[in-house]
Amino acid sequence: MAPPFTAAAQRRDAETWIVTVSGELDLATAPQLEAVFEAVDATSSDRVLVDLAGVAFLDSSGIRALVRAKRRLDGIGAPLVVDAVSEVARQVLEISGVLEALSDSPPDPGA
């Protein structure tokens, strides 16, 4: 039996949000993750770290939710970065070609 799906966002500090996801991220649960990302009140001075270490299954719906969140957050200048990832999720993200885009922070415009 698969672990239950959970997704939650919380502030780690004044400039960092953490979104923690566990269980099966698929067609049935992706809307829940999208709702969590929508509730993140990030600003351009924030970054959003995503912890996928507890993800037991990931399909294209889950990838779509992550990519949508990245686009939305990039649009306001708050980078989304996958900070931790289970082996199962890593393989799916690598095969789909999005792991690098979700794992790298954008360059600092002030540098």
C-alpha positions in Angstrom: 0.0 0.0 0.0 1.3 3.4 -1.0 1.9 6.1 1.7 -0.8 8.8 1.7 -0.2 11.9 -0.4 0.7 15.0 1.5 1.9 18.4 0.4 2.5 21.4 2.6 4.3 24.7 2.5 5.9 26.6 5.3 8.4 29.4 5.8 11.9 28.3 6.8 13.1 31.8 7.2 12.3 35.3 6.0 13.5 34.6 2.5 12.7 30.9 2.0 9.6 28.7 1.6 9.8 24.9 1.8 7.2 22.8 0.0 7.3 19.2 1.2 5.7 16.5 -0.8 5.3 12.8 0.0 3.3 9.8 -1.3 2.2 9.4 -4.9 2.2 12.6 -7.0 -0.1 11.7 -9.9 -3.3 12.8 -11.8 -5.3 12.4 -8.6 -3.0 14.4 -6.3 -1.4 17.0 -8.6 -4.2 19.5 -8.1 -3.6 19.4 -4.3 0.1 20.2 -5.0 -0.9 23.0 -7.3 -3.2 24.4 -4.6 -0.3 24.4 -2.1 1.9 26.3 -4.6 -0.9 28.8 -5.2 -1.1 29.4 -1.5 2.6 30.2 -1.2 2.7 34.0 -0.8 6.2 34.4 -2.3 7.8 37.7 -3.3 10.7 38.5 -5.5 13.1 38.3 -2.6 12.0 34.7 -1.7 13.0 31.3 -3.0 10.9 28.2 -2.9 12.6 24.9 -2.1 10.8 21.7 -3.0 11.4 18.6 -1.0 10.4 15.5 -3.0 12.4 13.0 -0.8 9.2 11.3 0.3 7.7 10.9 -3.2 7.0 7.2 -3.9 5.6 7.7 -7.5 5.6 10.6 -9.9 3.8 10.8 -13.3 3.4 13.5 -15.9 0.7 15.2 -14.0 3.0 15.7 -11.1 5.7 17.0 -13.4 3.2 19.4 -14.9 2.3 20.8 -11.5 6.0 21.4 -10.7 6.7 23.1 -14.0 3.6 25.3 -13.7 4.7 26.3 -10.2 8.2 27.1 -11.5 6.8 29.3 -14.3 4.5 31.2 -11.9 7.2 31.8 -9.3 9.9 32.6 -11.9 7.4 35.2 -13.2 7.5 37.1 -9.9 11.3 36.5 -9.5 11.0 33.9 -6.8 13.1 30.8 -7.9 11.7 27.4 -7.4 14.4 24.8 -6.7 14.0 21.0 -6.1 16.2 20.7 -3.1 15.7 17.0 -2.2 14.4 14.2 -4.3 13.7 10.5 -3.9 15.3 8.1 -6.3 12.0 7.3 -7.9 11.2 10.9 -8.6 14.8 11.6 -9.7 14.6 9.0 -12.4 11.3 10.3 -13.7 12.5 13.9 -13.7 15.7 12.9 -15.4 14.0 10.9 -18.1 11.5 13.8 -18.7 14.4 16.2 -19.0 13.2 18.6 -16.3 15.4 17.7 -13.4 18.1 20.2 -14.3 15.6 23.0 -14.8 14.0 22.3 -11.4 17.3 21.8 -9.6 19.3 24.9 -10.7 18.8 28.3 -9.3 18.6 31.0 -11.9 21.7 33.3 -12.1 21.7 36.2 -9.7 21.1 39.3 -11.7 23.1 41.4 -9.2 26.2 39.2 -9.7 
